[in-house]
Amino acid sequence: MDFSDWIGRSETVSDTVTATPYAALSATLDRPADRPPDGTPLPALWHWLYFLPLHRQSEIGPDGHARRGGFLPPVPLPRRMWAGSRFEFHRPVRIGDHVTRVSTIQDVTEKSGRTGPLVFVKVRHEIGTAGSADAPSDPAITEFHDIVYREAPKPGDSAPPPREAPSDAAWEREWRPDDVLLFRYSALTFNGHRIHYDRRYVTEAEGYPGLVVHGPLIATLLLDQLRHRLPDAEVARYEFRAVRPTFDINPFFVCGRPEPDGRTFHLWARDHEGWLTMEATAVIR
């Protein structure tokens, strides 16, 4: 597999930051669903409600994603997951803004893993508020998105050894994921990936024990807890890494604690058995 020709490819999408997706995600997170007025800053990560992937129905592949090729390289491995992301929030994006996102394939790397070949794709997104069709020269948000492709499960495959989650949380909230929560988040982000709503597909075709909770949803829940403890804080940087899949068959917990400097926060998610499922760091201004 040689995808070097894809490195450097880019695409540009424009959108308008409207109030209804903001209110809908707030309701999904069990927060007040008031539609905010123009000028209201978006919470960190809520830009994912915009620039939605509007692929035609005939362009959708068997897993619910768009068929391989186009902007992302046509990696033939069947399982695709969001491995992690890193963000720099330079200035707020606000309700009413006209925004442009320029996405560029920064790197494509093939590796050999415990269960077979892996392909990692790193995409850089630059989001500006001028509404220009050109790359934002002074982006409001810079995002690096890591995608991993892997083979379908084989008989005898064993899961990697789990890591124990930290036990020194300053706060913790339990979430009981269900079909409705996962459907609502999929709908808000126009995410057709069947692992989040098609139980027969996810258990039979991909070999998981239940519906997979979206990694971006968990990353958002981690920051949601920080936001409601420090409502006036502004996130400057954030990064997260998925460690272990989370399924809808058991509750999970989002946790966090401040570091001694008072600006850095260690955030993590754990499953019902205490195993680490996501690890994150947030830095406020």
C-alpha positions in Angstrom: 0.0 0.0 0.0 1.5 3.3 -1.1 -0.5 6.4 -0.3 2.3 8.9 -0.6 0.4 10.7 -3.4 -2.4 11.6 -0.9 0.0 13.5 1.4 -0.6 17.3 0.9 -4.1 16.9 -0.6 -6.6 19.4 0.7 -10.2 20.3 0.6 -12.1 23.4 1.7 -15.6 23.6 3.2 -17.6 26.6 4.4 -20.5 26.8 6.9 -22.4 29.2 9.1 -22.4 28.6 12.9 -26.1 28.5 13.7 -27.8 28.2 17.1 -29.9 25.0 16.7 -27.0 22.4 16.6 -25.6 24.1 19.7 -28.9 23.7 21.6 -29.3 20.2 20.3 -25.9 19.0 21.6 -26.6 20.8 24.9 -29.8 18.8 25.3 -28.0 15.6 24.3 -25.4 16.2 27.1 -28.3 16.7 29.5 -27.8 20.5 29.7 -30.3 23.3 29.1 -31.4 23.4 25.4 -31.8 27.2 25.0 -30.8 28.5 21.6 -28.0 31.0 22.2 -27.9 34.5 20.6 -25.5 35.6 18.0 -22.0 36.2 19.4 -22.2 33.4 21.9 -18.8 31.5 21.9 -18.8 27.8 21.0 -17.5 25.6 23.7 -14.3 23.7 22.8 -14.9 20.9 20.3 -18.4 22.0 19.4 -17.1 23.1 16.0 -17.7 19.4 15.2 -21.4 20.3 14.8 -20.5 22.1 11.6 -18.8 21.2 8.3 -20.8 18.0 8.2 -19.8 15.3 5.7 -22.6 15.6 3.2 -22.0 12.5 1.0 -24.7 11.4 -1.4 -26.4 8.1 -0.4 -25.0 6.4 -3.5 -21.5 7.3 -2.2 -21.9 5.4 1.1 -19.9 2.2 1.7 -20.9 -0.9 3.6 -19.7 0.4 7.0 -21.8 3.6 6.7 -18.8 5.8 5.9 -18.3 7.3 2.5 -16.6 4.9 0.1 -12.8 4.9 0.2 -11.0 7.4 -2.0 -11.8 11.0 -2.6 -10.2 13.2 0.0 -9.0 10.4 2.4 -6.8 7.7 0.8 -8.5 4.5 -0.3 -7.1 2.3 2.6 -8.4 -1.2 1.9 -8.5 -2.3 5.6 -12.1 -2.5 6.7 -12.1 -1.2 10.3 -11.7 2.6 10.7 -11.5 4.3 14.1 -10.9 7.8 15.4 -7.6 7.3 17.3 -7.2 10.8 18.8 -6.9 14.5 18.2 -4.9 17.6 19.2 -6.3 21.1 19.2 -5.1 24.7 19.6 -7.9 27.2 20.2 -6.5 30.6 19.1 -9.7 32.7 19.5 -13.4 31.9 19.9 -15.7 30.8 17.1 -19.2 32.3 17.8 -22.8 31.8 16.9 -23.5 33.7 13.7 -19.9 33.4 12.3 -19.3 32.4 8.7 -16.5 29.9 8.9 -14.1 28.0 6.5 -12.3 24.8 7.2 -9.2 23.8 5.2 -8.3 20.2 5.6 -5.0 18.7 4.5 -3.6 15.2 4.6 -0.4 15.7 6.6 0.8 12.1 6.8 0.0 8.5 6.0 1.9 5.8 7.8 1.7 2.0 7.6 2.7 -0.1 10.6 2.5 -3.7 11.6 0.5 -4.3 14.8 -0.3 -7.1 17.1 -3.2 -8.3 15.0 -1.9 -7.3 11.5 -1.3 -4.2 9.4 -2.3 -0.8 10.5 -2.5 2.4 8.5 -2.5 5.8 10.3 -3.8 8.9 8.6 -3.1 12.4 10.1 -5.3 15.2 8.9 -4.7 18.9 9.8 -7.8 21.1 9.9 -7.5 24.9 10.0 -10.7 26.8 10.8 -11.1 30.5 10.1 -13.9 32.9 10.6 -13.5 35.1 7.6 -15.5 32.9 5.2 -12.8 33.0 2.6 -12.3 30.1 0.2 -8.6 30.3 0.8 -6.7 28.8 3.7 -7.2 30.8 6.8 -4.0 32.8 7.3 -4.9 33.3 11.0 -7.0 30.3 12.0 -9.3 30.4 15.1 -8.8 26.6 15.6 -6.0 24.3 14.5 -6.9 20.6 14.8 -4.9 17.5 14.1 -7.0 14.4 13.6 -5.6 10.8 13.8 -7.4 8.0 12.0 -6.4 4.4 12.2 -7.4 1.6 9.8 -7.1 -2.1 10.8 -8.0 -5.6 9.6 -11.3 -7.3 10.5 -11.2 -9.5 13.6 -9.9 -13.0 13.2 -10.8 -16.1 15.3 -8.3 -16.3 18.2 -7.5 -12.5 18.2 -6.9 -11.4 21.8 -7.5 -7.9 23.1 -4.5 -5.8 24.2 -3.8 -5.8 28.0 -5.9 -3.1 29.6 -4.5 -0.2 31.6 -5.9 0.7 35.0 -7.4 4.1 35.2 -6.1 6.7 37.8 -7.8 6.5 41.2 -7.2 10.1 42.2 -10.1 11.9 40.4 -11.2 15.2 41.8 -14.5 14.8 40.0 -16.3 11.9 38.2 -19.6 11.5 36.4 -21.3 8.3 35.4 -22.9 7.9 31.9 -25.1 5.1 30.9 -25.0 5.0 27.1 -27.9 3.7 25.2 -29.1 3.6 21.6 -30.8 7.0 21.8 -27.7 8.9 23.1 -25.6 7.3 20.4 -28.2 8.0 17.7 -28.6 11.6 18.7 -24.8 12.2 18.6 -24.5 10.4 15.2 -27.4 12.6 13.9 -25.8 15.8 15.2 -22.5 15.1 13.5 -24.1 13.3 10.4 -22.0 10.3 11.2 -23.3 7.2 9.4 -20.7 4.8 10.8 -22.8 1.7 11.6 -20.8 0.7 14.6 -22.7 3.4 16.6 -26.3 2.3 15.8 -26.5 -1.0 14.0 -26.2 -3.7 16.6 -26.3 -6.6 14.2 -23.5 -5.1 12.0 -21.2 -4.2 14.9 -21.4 -7.6 16.5 -21.4 -9.8 13.4 -19.3 -7.8 10.9 -16.9 -6.1 13.3 -16.9 -8.5 16.2 -17.6 -6.0 19.0 -19.8 -7.0 22.0 -22.1 -3.9 21.6 -22.6 -0.5 20.0 -19.4 1.6 20.1 -19.6 4.9 22.0 -18.2 7.6 19.7 -14.6 8.7 20.7 -15.5 12.3 20.0 -18.5 12.1 22.2 -16.4 10.9 25.1 -13.8 13.6 24.4 -16.6 16.2 24.5 -18.0 14.8 27.8 -14.6 15.1 29.4 -14.4 18.8 28.5 -18.1 19.3 29.4 -17.3 18.4 33.0 -14.4 20.8 33.1 -16.5 23.6 31.5 -19.3 23.3 34.1 -16.8 23.3 36.9 -14.9 26.4 35.5 -17.6 28.1 33.4 -15.4 31.2 32.8 -12.3 29.3 31.7 -11.2 29.4 28.1 -9.5 26.2 26.7 -6.3 27.0 24.9 -5.1 23.5 24.1 -6.6 20.1 24.3 -5.6 16.6 23.2 -7.0 13.2 23.7 -6.2 9.6 22.8 -8.5 6.6 22.6 -7.1 3.7 24.6 -9.8 1.1 24.6 -13.3 1.0 23.0 -16.4 1.8 25.1 -19.6 -0.1 24.5 -23.2 0.7 25.3 -23.7 -2.5 27.3 -22.2 -1.0 30.5 -21.9 2.4 32.1 -18.7 4.4 31.8 -17.2 7.3 33.8 -15.7 10.7 32.8 -13.1 11.9 35.4 -10.6 14.7 35.9 -8.3 16.5 38.3 -6.3 19.7 38.1 -2.5 19.7 37.9 -0.5 21.8 40.4 0.0 24.7 38.0 -3.8 25.4 38.1 -4.0 25.7 34.3 -3.5 22.1 33.2 -6.1 19.4 33.8 -5.7 15.6 33.5 -8.9 14.1 32.1 -9.8 10.5 31.5 -12.6 8.0 30.9 -12.8 4.6 32.5 -15.2 1.7 32.0 -17.3 -0.1 34.6 -14.3 -2.4 35.5 -11.9 0.5 36.1 -10.0 0.2 32.9 -8.7 3.3 31.2 -10.6 4.0 27.9 -9.5 7.5 27.0 -6.8 9.9 28.2 -6.8 13.6 27.7 -5.1 16.9 28.7 -6.7 20.3 28.7 -4.8 23.6 29.2 -6.8 26.8 30.0 -5.6 30.4 29.4 
